[in-house]
């Protein structure tokens, strides 16, 4: 398997499942695949977050903002 194949397999499984869970109001799978090492940040279209505390807050609020 190539690096490309590994990446596509991850996108089609773990990342897809995490995004689906976030859409359904559960941010835990998304947080589980995000880095626990500093420095870490999210530069998003809606909101940015810096550091572990910021990521936790952003992902928790995204999970709480379930799209109906």
N, CA, C, O and CB atoms as a CASP TS submission, in Angstrom:
PFRMAT TS
TARGET T0000
AUTHOR 0000-0000-0000
METHOD Language model
MODEL 1
PARENT N/A
ATOM      1  N   UNK     1       0.847  -1.171   0.000  1.00  0.00           N
ATOM      2  CA  UNK     1       0.000   0.000   0.000  1.00  0.00           C
ATOM      3  C   UNK     1       0.903   1.248   0.000  1.00  0.00           C
ATOM      4  O   UNK     1       1.905   1.285   0.714  1.00  0.00           O
ATOM      5  CB  UNK     1      -0.969  -0.010   1.232  1.00  0.00           C
ATOM      6  N   UNK     2       0.557   2.246  -0.782  1.00  0.00           N
ATOM      7  CA  UNK     2       1.340   3.479  -0.851  1.00  0.00           C
ATOM      8  C   UNK     2       0.867   4.462   0.213  1.00  0.00           C
ATOM      9  O   UNK     2      -0.169   4.257   0.846  1.00  0.00           O
ATOM     10  CB  UNK     2       1.235   4.115  -2.254  1.00  0.00           C
ATOM     11  N   UNK     3       1.636   5.530   0.403  1.00  0.00           N
ATOM     12  CA  UNK     3       1.217   6.580   1.334  1.00  0.00           C
ATOM     13  C   UNK     3      -0.126   7.168   0.903  1.00  0.00           C
ATOM     14  O   UNK     3      -0.978   7.471   1.739  1.00  0.00           O
ATOM     15  CB  UNK     3       2.288   7.694   1.416  1.00  0.00           C
ATOM     16  N   UNK     4      -0.303   7.321  -0.388  1.00  0.00           N
ATOM     17  CA  UNK     4      -1.568   7.857  -0.918  1.00  0.00           C
ATOM     18  C   UNK     4      -2.726   6.926  -0.572  1.00  0.00           C
ATOM     19  O   UNK     4      -3.787   7.382  -0.146  1.00  0.00           O
ATOM     20  CB  UNK     4      -1.480   8.053  -2.453  1.00  0.00           C
ATOM     21  N   UNK     5      -2.526   5.638  -0.755  1.00  0.00           N
ATOM     22  CA  UNK     5      -3.569   4.661  -0.426  1.00  0.00           C
ATOM     23  C   UNK     5      -3.898   4.682   1.062  1.00  0.00           C
ATOM     24  O   UNK     5      -5.065   4.616   1.449  1.00  0.00           O
ATOM     25  CB  UNK     5      -3.131   3.253  -0.844  1.00  0.00           C
ATOM     26  N   UNK     6      -2.858   4.774   1.897  1.00  0.00           N
ATOM     27  CA  UNK     6      -3.072   4.853   3.341  1.00  0.00           C
ATOM     28  C   UNK     6      -3.887   6.089   3.705  1.00  0.00           C
ATOM     29  O   UNK     6      -4.820   6.014   4.505  1.00  0.00           O
ATOM     30  CB  UNK     6      -1.728   4.871   4.082  1.00  0.00           C
ATOM     31  N   UNK     7      -3.528   7.230   3.109  1.00  0.00           N
ATOM     32  CA  UNK     7      -4.236   8.475   3.378  1.00  0.00           C
ATOM     33  C   UNK     7      -5.702   8.378   2.947  1.00  0.00           C
ATOM     34  O   UNK     7      -6.596   8.760   3.702  1.00  0.00           O
ATOM     35  CB  UNK     7      -3.548   9.642   2.661  1.00  0.00           C
ATOM     36  N   UNK     8      -5.946   7.875   1.752  1.00  0.00           N
ATOM     37  CA  UNK     8      -7.323   7.759   1.269  1.00  0.00           C
ATOM     38  C   UNK     8      -8.142   6.796   2.119  1.00  0.00           C
ATOM     39  O   UNK     8      -9.326   7.035   2.357  1.00  0.00           O
ATOM     40  CB  UNK     8      -7.334   7.301  -0.181  1.00  0.00           C
ATOM     41  N   UNK     9      -7.531   5.722   2.573  1.00  0.00           N
ATOM     42  CA  UNK     9      -8.234   4.776   3.446  1.00  0.00           C
ATOM     43  C   UNK     9      -8.625   5.461   4.752  1.00  0.00           C
ATOM     44  O   UNK     9      -9.723   5.242   5.263  1.00  0.00           O
ATOM     45  CB  UNK     9      -7.353   3.531   3.731  1.00  0.00           C
ATOM     46  N   UNK    10      -7.719   6.300   5.303  1.00  0.00           N
ATOM     47  CA  UNK    10      -8.013   7.023   6.533  1.00  0.00           C
ATOM     48  C   UNK    10      -9.140   8.024   6.309  1.00  0.00           C
ATOM     49  O   UNK    10     -10.049   8.126   7.133  1.00  0.00           O
ATOM     50  CB  UNK    10      -6.759   7.739   7.049  1.00  0.00           C
ATOM     51  N   UNK    11      -9.089   8.767   5.197  1.00  0.00           N
ATOM     52  CA  UNK    11     -10.125   9.756   4.893  1.00  0.00           C
ATOM     53  C   UNK    11     -11.479   9.083   4.756  1.00  0.00           C
ATOM     54  O   UNK    11     -12.487   9.616   5.218  1.00  0.00           O
ATOM     55  CB  UNK    11      -9.782  10.526   3.608  1.00  0.00           C
ATOM     56  N   UNK    12     -11.511   7.932   4.133  1.00  0.00           N
ATOM     57  CA  UNK    12     -12.777   7.233   3.887  1.00  0.00           C
ATOM     58  C   UNK    12     -13.287   6.480   5.104  1.00  0.00           C
ATOM     59  O   UNK    12     -14.415   5.987   5.093  1.00  0.00           O
ATOM     60  CB  UNK    12     -12.616   6.274   2.742  1.00  0.00           C
ATOM     61  N   UNK    13     -12.483   6.382   6.149  1.00  0.00           N
ATOM     62  CA  UNK    13     -12.933   5.665   7.341  1.00  0.00           C
ATOM     63  C   UNK    13     -12.948   6.597   8.553  1.00  0.00           C
ATOM     64  O   UNK    13     -13.988   7.179   8.859  1.00  0.00           O
ATOM     65  CB  UNK    13     -12.027   4.447   7.614  1.00  0.00           C
ATOM     66  N   UNK    14     -11.826   6.751   9.243  1.00  0.00           N
ATOM     67  CA  UNK    14     -11.781   7.501  10.507  1.00  0.00           C
ATOM     68  C   UNK    14     -12.212   8.953  10.349  1.00  0.00           C
ATOM     69  O   UNK    14     -13.008   9.444  11.150  1.00  0.00           O
ATOM     70  CB  UNK    14     -10.383   7.455  11.084  1.00  0.00           C
ATOM     71  N   UNK    15     -11.709   9.646   9.343  1.00  0.00           N
ATOM     72  CA  UNK    15     -12.075  11.051   9.168  1.00  0.00           C
ATOM     73  C   UNK    15     -13.549  11.192   8.804  1.00  0.00           C
ATOM     74  O   UNK    15     -14.242  12.058   9.337  1.00  0.00           O
ATOM     75  CB  UNK    15     -11.203  11.701   8.088  1.00  0.00           C
ATOM     76  N   UNK    16     -14.023  10.351   7.909  1.00  0.00           N
ATOM     77  CA  UNK    16     -15.441  10.401   7.528  1.00  0.00           C
ATOM     78  C   UNK    16     -16.336  10.155   8.745  1.00  0.00           C
ATOM     79  O   UNK    16     -17.305  10.884   8.963  1.00  0.00           O
ATOM     80  CB  UNK    16     -15.743   9.358   6.425  1.00  0.00           C
ATOM     81  N   UNK    17     -16.015   9.138   9.529  1.00  0.00           N
ATOM     82  CA  UNK    17     -16.818   8.820  10.713  1.00  0.00           C
ATOM     83  C   UNK    17     -16.787   9.964  11.727  1.00  0.00           C
ATOM     84  O   UNK    17     -17.804  10.262  12.353  1.00  0.00           O
ATOM     85  CB  UNK    17     -16.315   7.525  11.367  1.00  0.00           C
ATOM     86  N   UNK    18     -15.626  10.609  11.894  1.00  0.00           N
ATOM     87  CA  UNK    18     -15.521  11.726  12.833  1.00  0.00           C
ATOM     88  C   UNK    18     -16.343  12.920  12.354  1.00  0.00           C
ATOM     89  O   UNK    18     -17.004  13.578  13.157  1.00  0.00           O
ATOM     90  CB  UNK    18     -14.052  12.135  13.018  1.00  0.00           C
ATOM     91  N   UNK    19     -16.308  13.199  11.072  1.00  0.00           N
ATOM     92  CA  UNK    19     -17.088  14.312  10.526  1.00  0.00           C
ATOM     93  C   UNK    19     -18.591  14.033  10.628  1.00  0.00           C
ATOM     94  O   UNK    19     -19.370  14.932  10.946  1.00  0.00           O
ATOM     95  CB  UNK    19     -16.695  14.569   9.058  1.00  0.00           C
ATOM     96  N   UNK    20     -18.992  12.807  10.363  1.00  0.00           N
ATOM     97  CA  UNK    20     -20.399  12.432  10.483  1.00  0.00           C
ATOM     98  C   UNK    20     -20.872  12.565  11.929  1.00  0.00           C
ATOM     99  O   UNK    20     -21.957  13.086  12.188  1.00  0.00           O
ATOM    100  CB  UNK    20     -20.616  10.995   9.982  1.00  0.00           C
ATOM    101  N   UNK    21     -20.052  12.092  12.868  1.00  0.00           N
ATOM    102  CA  UNK    21     -20.407  12.199  14.280  1.00  0.00           C
ATOM    103  C   UNK    21     -20.524  13.671  14.686  1.00  0.00           C
ATOM    104  O   UNK    21     -21.448  14.031  15.415  1.00  0.00           O
ATOM    105  CB  UNK    21     -19.361  11.476  15.159  1.00  0.00           C
ATOM    106  N   UNK    22     -19.603  14.526  14.228  1.00  0.00           N
ATOM    107  CA  UNK    22     -19.668  15.948  14.549  1.00  0.00           C
ATOM    108  C   UNK    22     -20.949  16.561  14.001  1.00  0.00           C
ATOM    109  O   UNK    22     -21.602  17.353  14.681  1.00  0.00           O
ATOM    110  CB  UNK    22     -18.445  16.684  13.989  1.00  0.00           C
ATOM    111  N   UNK    23     -21.300  16.207  12.806  1.00  0.00           N
ATOM    112  CA  UNK    23     -22.549  16.686  12.208  1.00  0.00           C
ATOM    113  C   UNK    23     -23.759  16.283  13.053  1.00  0.00           C
ATOM    114  O   UNK    23     -24.744  17.017  13.138  1.00  0.00           O
ATOM    115  CB  UNK    23     -22.700  16.140  10.779  1.00  0.00           C
ATOM    116  N   UNK    24     -23.671  15.120  13.669  1.00  0.00           N
ATOM    117  CA  UNK    24     -24.765  14.604  14.486  1.00  0.00           C
ATOM    118  C   UNK    24     -24.665  15.024  15.952  1.00  0.00           C
ATOM    119  O   UNK    24     -25.417  14.529  16.792  1.00  0.00           O
ATOM    120  CB  UNK    24     -24.800  13.102  14.396  1.00  0.00           C
ATOM    121  N   UNK    25     -23.732  15.944  16.265  1.00  0.00           N
ATOM    122  CA  UNK    25     -23.651  16.493  17.612  1.00  0.00           C
ATOM    123  C   UNK    25     -22.637  15.874  18.541  1.00  0.00           C
ATOM    124  O   UNK    25     -22.596  16.231  19.719  1.00  0.00           O
ATOM    125  CB  UNK    25     -24.937  16.387  18.229  1.00  0.00           C
ATOM    126  N   UNK    26     -21.812  14.955  18.058  1.00  0.00           N
ATOM    127  CA  UNK    26     -20.823  14.286  18.899  1.00  0.00           C
ATOM    128  C   UNK    26     -19.425  14.674  18.433  1.00  0.00           C
ATOM    129  O   UNK    26     -18.970  14.211  17.387  1.00  0.00           O
ATOM    130  CB  UNK    26     -21.009  12.743  18.860  1.00  0.00           C
ATOM    131  N   UNK    27     -18.738  15.523  19.204  1.00  0.00           N
ATOM    132  CA  UNK    27     -17.408  15.985  18.815  1.00  0.00           C
ATOM    133  C   UNK    27     -16.282  15.053  19.274  1.00  0.00           C
ATOM    134  O   UNK    27     -15.133  15.265  18.887  1.00  0.00           O
ATOM    135  CB  UNK    27     -17.173  17.364  19.372  1.00  0.00           C
ATOM    136  N   UNK    28     -16.569  14.040  20.075  1.00  0.00           N
ATOM    137  CA  UNK    28     -15.524  13.174  20.633  1.00  0.00           C
ATOM    138  C   UNK    28     -14.680  12.470  19.565  1.00  0.00           C
ATOM    139  O   UNK    28     -13.456  12.468  19.689  1.00  0.00           O
ATOM    140  CB  UNK    28     -16.155  12.138  21.530  1.00  0.00           C
ATOM    141  N   UNK    29     -15.267  11.873  18.526  1.00  0.00           N
ATOM    142  CA  UNK    29     -14.413  11.227  17.516  1.00  0.00           C
ATOM    143  C   UNK    29     -13.506  12.218  16.785  1.00  0.00           C
ATOM    144  O   UNK    29     -12.379  11.869  16.435  1.00  0.00           O
ATOM    145  CB  UNK    29     -15.276  10.495  16.502  1.00  0.00           C
ATOM    146  N   UNK    30     -13.970  13.436  16.551  1.00  0.00           N
ATOM    147  CA  UNK    30     -13.150  14.456  15.892  1.00  0.00           C
ATOM    148  C   UNK    30     -11.994  14.847  16.797  1.00  0.00           C
ATOM    149  O   UNK    30     -10.857  14.981  16.344  1.00  0.00           O
ATOM    150  CB  UNK    30     -13.997  15.701  15.529  1.00  0.00           C
ATOM    151  N   UNK    31     -12.291  15.031  18.087  1.00  0.00           N
ATOM    152  CA  UNK    31     -11.241  15.398  19.045  1.00  0.00           C
ATOM    153  C   UNK    31     -10.214  14.283  19.170  1.00  0.00           C
ATOM    154  O   UNK    31      -9.026  14.547  19.352  1.00  0.00           O
ATOM    155  CB  UNK    31     -11.850  15.713  20.424  1.00  0.00           C
ATOM    156  N   UNK    32     -10.664  13.047  19.075  1.00  0.00           N
ATOM    157  CA  UNK    32      -9.762  11.899  19.226  1.00  0.00           C
ATOM    158  C   UNK    32      -8.713  11.827  18.121  1.00  0.00           C
ATOM    159  O   UNK    32      -7.628  11.292  18.345  1.00  0.00           O
ATOM    160  CB  UNK    32     -10.561  10.612  19.245  1.00  0.00           C
ATOM    161  N   UNK    33      -9.012  12.356  16.926  1.00  0.00           N
ATOM    162  CA  UNK    33      -8.031  12.291  15.847  1.00  0.00           C
ATOM    163  C   UNK    33      -7.194  13.560  15.757  1.00  0.00           C
ATOM    164  O   UNK    33      -6.295  13.637  14.920  1.00  0.00           O
ATOM    165  CB  UNK    33      -8.728  12.042  14.525  1.00  0.00           C
ATOM    166  N   UNK    34      -7.468  14.569  16.605  1.00  0.00           N
ATOM    167  CA  UNK    34      -6.717  15.810  16.577  1.00  0.00           C
ATOM    168  C   UNK    34      -5.489  15.696  17.467  1.00  0.00           C
ATOM    169  O   UNK    34      -5.506  14.961  18.455  1.00  0.00           O
ATOM    170  CB  UNK    34      -7.597  16.987  17.020  1.00  0.00           C
ATOM    171  N   UNK    35      -4.437  16.404  17.132  1.00  0.00           N
ATOM    172  CA  UNK    35      -3.183  16.349  17.871  1.00  0.00           C
ATOM    173  C   UNK    35      -3.343  16.740  19.331  1.00  0.00           C
ATOM    174  O   UNK    35      -4.101  17.654  19.656  1.00  0.00           O
ATOM    175  CB  UNK    35      -2.169  17.242  17.222  1.00  0.00           C
ATOM    176  N   UNK    36      -2.635  16.052  20.202  1.00  0.00           N
ATOM    177  CA  UNK    36      -2.564  16.400  21.627  1.00  0.00           C
ATOM    178  C   UNK    36      -1.238  17.094  21.940  1.00  0.00           C
ATOM    179  O   UNK    36      -0.935  17.348  23.106  1.00  0.00           O
ATOM    180  CB  UNK    36      -2.729  15.133  22.507  1.00  0.00           C
ATOM    181  N   UNK    37      -0.449  17.400  20.915  1.00  0.00           N
ATOM    182  CA  UNK    37       0.849  18.044  21.093  1.00  0.00           C
ATOM    183  C   UNK    37       0.753  19.532  20.767  1.00  0.00           C
ATOM    184  O   UNK    37       0.091  19.927  19.806  1.00  0.00           O
ATOM    185  CB  UNK    37       1.914  17.369  20.209  1.00  0.00           C
ATOM    186  N   UNK    38       1.419  20.349  21.576  1.00  0.00           N
ATOM    187  CA  UNK    38       1.496  21.786  21.304  1.00  0.00           C
ATOM    188  C   UNK    38       2.674  22.040  20.373  1.00  0.00           C
ATOM    189  O   UNK    38       3.654  21.296  20.414  1.00  0.00           O
ATOM    190  CB  UNK    38       1.641  22.611  22.629  1.00  0.00           C
ATOM    191  N   UNK    39       2.605  23.050  19.553  1.00  0.00           N
ATOM    192  CA  UNK    39       1.483  23.941  19.338  1.00  0.00           C
ATOM    193  C   UNK    39       0.460  23.300  18.412  1.00  0.00           C
ATOM    194  O   UNK    39       0.808  22.512  17.532  1.00  0.00           O
ATOM    195  CB  UNK    39       1.959  25.273  18.766  1.00  0.00           C
ATOM    196  N   UNK    40      -0.776  23.640  18.618  1.00  0.00           N
ATOM    197  CA  UNK    40      -1.861  23.130  17.782  1.00  0.00           C
ATOM    198  C   UNK    40      -2.876  24.254  17.581  1.00  0.00           C
ATOM    199  O   UNK    40      -3.102  25.070  18.475  1.00  0.00           O
ATOM    200  CB  UNK    40      -2.537  21.864  18.429  1.00  0.00           C
ATOM    201  N   UNK    41      -3.475  24.284  16.407  1.00  0.00           N
ATOM    202  CA  UNK    41      -4.455  25.328  16.130  1.00  0.00           C
ATOM    203  C   UNK    41      -5.436  24.863  15.063  1.00  0.00           C
ATOM    204  O   UNK    41      -5.163  23.939  14.297  1.00  0.00           O
ATOM    205  CB  UNK    41      -3.757  26.623  15.688  1.00  0.00           C
ATOM    206  N   UNK    42      -6.572  25.523  15.036  1.00  0.00           N
ATOM    207  CA  UNK    42      -7.559  25.350  13.964  1.00  0.00           C
ATOM    208  C   UNK    42      -7.794  26.731  13.383  1.00  0.00           C
ATOM    209  O   UNK    42      -8.155  27.663  14.101  1.00  0.00           O
ATOM    210  CB  UNK    42      -8.913  24.692  14.488  1.00  0.00           C
ATOM    211  N   UNK    43      -7.594  26.858  12.101  1.00  0.00           N
ATOM    212  CA  UNK    43      -7.886  28.106  11.407  1.00  0.00           C
ATOM    213  C   UNK    43      -9.103  27.829  10.555  1.00  0.00           C
ATOM    214  O   UNK    43      -8.995  27.292   9.452  1.00  0.00           O
ATOM    215  CB  UNK    43      -6.662  28.618  10.542  1.00  0.00           C
ATOM    216  N   UNK    44     -10.255  28.195  11.068  1.00  0.00           N
ATOM    217  CA  UNK    44     -11.503  27.843  10.419  1.00  0.00           C
ATOM    218  C   UNK    44     -12.212  29.026   9.787  1.00  0.00           C
ATOM    219  O   UNK    44     -11.890  30.181  10.064  1.00  0.00           O
ATOM    220  CB  UNK    44     -12.405  27.195  11.398  1.00  0.00           C
ATOM    221  N   UNK    45     -13.155  28.733   8.959  1.00  0.00           N
ATOM    222  CA  UNK    45     -13.945  29.772   8.306  1.00  0.00           C
ATOM    223  C   UNK    45     -14.869  30.461   9.304  1.00  0.00           C
ATOM    224  O   UNK    45     -15.164  31.647   9.159  1.00  0.00           O
ATOM    225  CB  UNK    45     -14.761  29.179   7.153  1.00  0.00           C
ATOM    226  N   UNK    46     -15.324  29.729  10.313  1.00  0.00           N
ATOM    227  CA  UNK    46     -16.259  30.272  11.287  1.00  0.00           C
ATOM    228  C   UNK    46     -15.530  30.840  12.499  1.00  0.00           C
ATOM    229  O   UNK    46     -15.859  31.927  12.974  1.00  0.00           O
ATOM    230  CB  UNK    46     -17.246  29.198  11.725  1.00  0.00           C
ATOM    231  N   UNK    47     -14.516  30.086  13.011  1.00  0.00           N
ATOM    232  CA  UNK    47     -13.827  30.478  14.230  1.00  0.00           C
ATOM    233  C   UNK    47     -12.456  29.812  14.274  1.00  0.00           C
ATOM    234  O   UNK    47     -12.287  28.703  13.766  1.00  0.00           O
ATOM    235  CB  UNK    47     -14.661  30.105  15.480  1.00  0.00           C
ATOM    236  N   UNK    48     -11.485  30.478  14.875  1.00  0.00           N
ATOM    237  CA  UNK    48     -10.147  29.925  15.051  1.00  0.00           C
ATOM    238  C   UNK    48      -9.966  29.476  16.489  1.00  0.00           C
ATOM    239  O   UNK    48     -10.657  29.951  17.389  1.00  0.00           O
ATOM    240  CB  UNK    48      -9.067  30.957  14.666  1.00  0.00           C
ATOM    241  N   UNK    49      -9.027  28.552  16.702  1.00  0.00           N
ATOM    242  CA  UNK    49      -8.715  28.105  18.057  1.00  0.00           C
ATOM    243  C   UNK    49      -7.220  27.828  18.143  1.00  0.00           C
ATOM    244  O   UNK    49      -6.607  27.346  17.190  1.00  0.00           O
ATOM    245  CB  UNK    49      -9.542  26.837  18.441  1.00  0.00           C
ATOM    246  N   UNK    50      -6.641  28.141  19.306  1.00  0.00           N
ATOM    247  CA  UNK    50      -5.217  27.949  19.526  1.00  0.00           C
ATOM    248  C   UNK    50      -5.003  27.221  20.845  1.00  0.00           C
ATOM    249  O   UNK    50      -5.605  27.578  21.858  1.00  0.00           O
ATOM    250  CB  UNK    50      -4.469  29.301  19.518  1.00  0.00           C
ATOM    251  N   UNK    51      -4.157  26.210  20.839  1.00  0.00           N
ATOM    252  CA  UNK    51      -3.862  25.448  22.053  1.00  0.00           C
ATOM    253  C   UNK    51      -4.928  24.406  22.353  1.00  0.00           C
ATOM    254  O   UNK    51      -6.021  24.426  21.788  1.00  0.00           O
ATOM    255  CB  UNK    51      -3.722  26.384  23.234  1.00  0.00           C
ATOM    256  N   UNK    52      -4.584  23.502  23.251  1.00  0.00           N
ATOM    257  CA  UNK    52      -5.485  22.395  23.595  1.00  0.00           C
ATOM    258  C   UNK    52      -6.812  22.892  24.166  1.00  0.00           C
ATOM    259  O   UNK    52      -7.877  22.387  23.811  1.00  0.00           O
ATOM    260  CB  UNK    52      -4.812  21.462  24.600  1.00  0.00           C
ATOM    261  N   UNK    53      -6.741  23.881  25.049  1.00  0.00           N
ATOM    262  CA  UNK    53      -7.970  24.409  25.659  1.00  0.00           C
ATOM    263  C   UNK    53      -8.871  25.023  24.586  1.00  0.00           C
ATOM    264  O   UNK    53     -10.084  24.812  24.595  1.00  0.00           O
ATOM    265  CB  UNK    53      -7.633  25.466  26.749  1.00  0.00           C
ATOM    266  N   UNK    54      -8.286  25.773  23.676  1.00  0.00           N
ATOM    267  CA  UNK    54      -9.058  26.382  22.598  1.00  0.00           C
ATOM    268  C   UNK    54      -9.687  25.349  21.683  1.00  0.00           C
ATOM    269  O   UNK    54     -10.837  25.494  21.269  1.00  0.00           O
ATOM    270  CB  UNK    54      -8.182  27.304  21.791  1.00  0.00           C
ATOM    271  N   UNK    55      -8.917  24.282  21.360  1.00  0.00           N
ATOM    272  CA  UNK    55      -9.459  23.213  20.520  1.00  0.00           C
ATOM    273  C   UNK    55     -10.624  22.525  21.201  1.00  0.00           C
ATOM    274  O   UNK    55     -11.655  22.267  20.580  1.00  0.00           O
ATOM    275  CB  UNK    55      -8.377  22.194  20.181  1.00  0.00           C
ATOM    276  N   UNK    56     -10.455  22.224  22.494  1.00  0.00           N
ATOM    277  CA  UNK    56     -11.546  21.561  23.220  1.00  0.00           C
ATOM    278  C   UNK    56     -12.806  22.415  23.191  1.00  0.00           C
ATOM    279  O   UNK    56     -13.901  21.900  22.967  1.00  0.00           O
ATOM    280  CB  UNK    56     -11.135  21.274  24.677  1.00  0.00           C
ATOM    281  N   UNK    57     -12.656  23.711  23.415  1.00  0.00           N
ATOM    282  CA  UNK    57     -13.806  24.601  23.403  1.00  0.00           C
ATOM    283  C   UNK    57     -14.453  24.687  22.032  1.00  0.00           C
ATOM    284  O   UNK    57     -15.678  24.648  21.917  1.00  0.00           O
ATOM    285  CB  UNK    57     -13.400  25.974  23.860  1.00  0.00           C
ATOM    286  N   UNK    58     -13.637  24.805  20.993  1.00  0.00           N
ATOM    287  CA  UNK    58     -14.178  24.907  19.639  1.00  0.00           C
ATOM    288  C   UNK    58     -14.891  23.625  19.231  1.00  0.00           C
ATOM    289  O   UNK    58     -16.010  23.674  18.720  1.00  0.00           O
ATOM    290  CB  UNK    58     -13.064  25.225  18.644  1.00  0.00           C
ATOM    291  N   UNK    59     -14.259  22.489  19.451  1.00  0.00           N
ATOM    292  CA  UNK    59     -14.873  21.224  19.042  1.00  0.00           C
ATOM    293  C   UNK    59     -16.110  20.915  19.874  1.00  0.00           C
ATOM    294  O   UNK    59     -17.072  20.347  19.356  1.00  0.00           O
ATOM    295  CB  UNK    59     -13.867  20.080  19.163  1.00  0.00           C
ATOM    296  N   UNK    60     -16.103  21.274  21.134  1.00  0.00           N
ATOM    297  CA  UNK    60     -17.293  21.064  21.963  1.00  0.00           C
ATOM    298  C   UNK    60     -18.443  21.938  21.491  1.00  0.00           C
ATOM    299  O   UNK    60     -19.589  21.490  21.450  1.00  0.00           O
ATOM    300  CB  UNK    60     -16.983  21.356  23.435  1.00  0.00           C
ATOM    301  N   UNK    61     -18.144  23.181  21.135  1.00  0.00           N
ATOM    302  CA  UNK    61     -19.218  24.064  20.674  1.00  0.00           C
ATOM    303  C   UNK    61     -19.707  23.641  19.294  1.00  0.00           C
ATOM    304  O   UNK    61     -20.896  23.770  19.002  1.00  0.00           O
ATOM    305  CB  UNK    61     -18.740  25.526  20.641  1.00  0.00           C
ATOM    306  N   UNK    62     -18.821  23.139  18.443  1.00  0.00           N
ATOM    307  CA  UNK    62     -19.251  22.629  17.139  1.00  0.00           C
ATOM    308  C   UNK    62     -20.169  21.429  17.314  1.00  0.00           C
ATOM    309  O   UNK    62     -21.179  21.312  16.621  1.00  0.00           O
ATOM    310  CB  UNK    62     -18.036  22.248  16.276  1.00  0.00           C
ATOM    311  N   UNK    63     -19.821  20.535  18.237  1.00  0.00           N
ATOM    312  CA  UNK    63     -20.669  19.375  18.489  1.00  0.00           C
ATOM    313  C   UNK    63     -22.017  19.785  19.046  1.00  0.00           C
ATOM    314  O   UNK    63     -23.032  19.149  18.765  1.00  0.00           O
ATOM    315  CB  UNK    63     -19.986  18.417  19.445  1.00  0.00           C
ATOM    316  N   UNK    64     -22.026  20.849  19.835  1.00  0.00           N
ATOM    317  CA  UNK    64     -23.273  21.325  20.421  1.00  0.00           C
ATOM    318  C   UNK    64     -24.137  22.050  19.397  1.00  0.00           C
ATOM    319  O   UNK    64     -25.347  22.178  19.587  1.00  0.00           O
ATOM    320  CB  UNK    64     -22.982  22.242  21.595  1.00  0.00           C
ATOM    321  N   UNK    65     -23.525  22.528  18.310  1.00  0.00           N
ATOM    322  CA  UNK    65     -24.255  23.263  17.280  1.00  0.00           C
ATOM    323  C   UNK    65     -24.768  22.309  16.214  1.00  0.00           C
ATOM    324  O   UNK    65     -24.637  22.593  15.023  1.00  0.00           O
ATOM    325  CB  UNK    65     -23.362  24.343  16.645  1.00  0.00           C
ATOM    326  N   UNK    66     -25.324  21.233  16.595  1.00  0.00           N
ATOM    327  CA  UNK    66     -25.801  20.217  15.647  1.00  0.00           C
ATOM    328  C   UNK    66     -26.651  20.842  14.541  1.00  0.00           C
ATOM    329  O   UNK    66     -27.571  21.622  14.787  1.00  0.00           O
ATOM    330  CB  UNK    66     -26.613  19.141  16.383  1.00  0.00           C
ATOM    331  N   UNK    67     -26.308  20.471  13.344  1.00  0.00           N
ATOM    332  CA  UNK    67     -27.054  20.956  12.186  1.00  0.00           C
ATOM    333  C   UNK    67     -28.289  20.080  12.021  1.00  0.00           C
ATOM    334  O   UNK    67     -28.182  18.862  11.885  1.00  0.00           O
ATOM    335  CB  UNK    67     -26.173  20.944  10.888  1.00  0.00           C
ATOM    336  N   UNK    68     -29.443  20.699  12.034  1.00  0.00           N
ATOM    337  CA  UNK    68     -30.685  19.923  11.926  1.00  0.00           C
ATOM    338  C   UNK    68     -31.192  19.904  10.503  1.00  0.00           C
ATOM    339  O   UNK    68     -32.227  19.298  10.224  1.00  0.00           O
ATOM    340  CB  UNK    68     -31.760  20.492  12.849  1.00  0.00           C
TER
END
